[in-house]
Amino acid sequence: MSFTDLVDQLDTYLRCLENLGVTKEKYACMLYPLVEASIPEQILIAWERERNSISRNSTANTHDLDLLIQFLRSEVVSAERLRIAKAFCAGEKDKNKTSKQKTDPSRDLSSVTPVPTASSLVTQTKSERRESNICLFCSKKTHRSSDCFTAQKMPFQELKEKVLKMKACLSCLRINCRADRCGMSVRCIVCSKKHFPILCPNLCRENENSFSSPSKTEINSVTSNSSSGSTDVLLQTLRIRVSGPLKTKIVRCLCDSASQRSYINRDLAEFLDLKVDHPEFLKHSLFGGIETEKIKHFAFKCELQEIRGNFSCEAILLDKEVICGTIPKISKSDAECFTKNGIYLSDCEKK
């Protein structure tokens, strides 16, 4: 502990004793030798000189502990002033030395050894990052090599030649890296080997066959992104009871976690005789970054209830003429499997 921290801690403890109602007459005689034993030797020698020089007549009513605390405080202030003075003098010397080096023409700069700094490290990192951002196949900086759309149309052998020509890794597509020593965790989703899907031989062979011998393709209707497993995509749907002032109807509800607002079919709102709560003007951001103009919607307040009556709530829904296309239901056989495991699905086929 430094001398300054020691004096500050000592002052804190003495104030705590005063707050607790302990007078100096009770602790001065006991604390005085302990404080003397804890201070550095040089400060203790200076204190002995100071105590001998103090007149006993002028300090007849003052405890030795009070005099010691006052002396320690003055020593802390003196040490702080000395530190500031030394720092100021050192700064002036460094400034004069720097200005002298700048104005000295006879100084040989070739003998100065360059000192590596963090700035050079950051500069190298940025340059390497810029190189790694350049696509190996189309030389653009807008995307990574593994996401290049141009490379998806190229044959596998041409892709491999471009990677080897750029001295890049066949696994991670980074420059100055070798596939046998690559430590990057990469896994192909097609063949589960250590490379990006864009360099998968199986995928490239399928693409070449599809381009070389086009066949008649069957267009299947789906309700979401394309699925390779089946033609139907099951979404999160359930059956609920929607109640208006006088009428009630059981409808299908689509749960879209990406939508910020809730909507109701305009025909359903008219059937339930819902009253308009307020109008709203909204812009819709669609898939692919498409943004529509401001569209006027009417907000309706209605009650939504679970089909078995276990839960109900009020909601404000915006009207929309067409919300989505045809959404398939889960089959009855699959729904029975869920029911056996204690999961009840309300929106399923009846047959």
Secondary structure, 3 states (H helix, E strand, C coil): CCHHHHHHHHHHHHHHHHHCCCCHHHHHHHHHHHHHHHCCHHHHHHHHHHHHHCCCCCCCCCCHHHHHHHHHHHHHHHHHHHHHHHHHHHHHHHHHHHHHHHHCCCCCHHHCCCCCCHHHHHHHHHHHHHHHCCCCCCCCCCCCHHHCCCHHHCCHHHHHHHHHHCCECCCCCCECCCHHHCCCCCCCCCCCCCCCHHHCHHHHHHHHHHHHCCCCCCCCCCCCCCCCCCCCCCCCEEEEEEECCCCEEEEEEECCCCCCCCEEEHHHHHHCCCCEEEEEEECCECCCCCECCCEEEEEEEEEEEECCCCCEEEEEEEEECCCCCCCCCECHHHHHHHHHCCCCCCCECCC
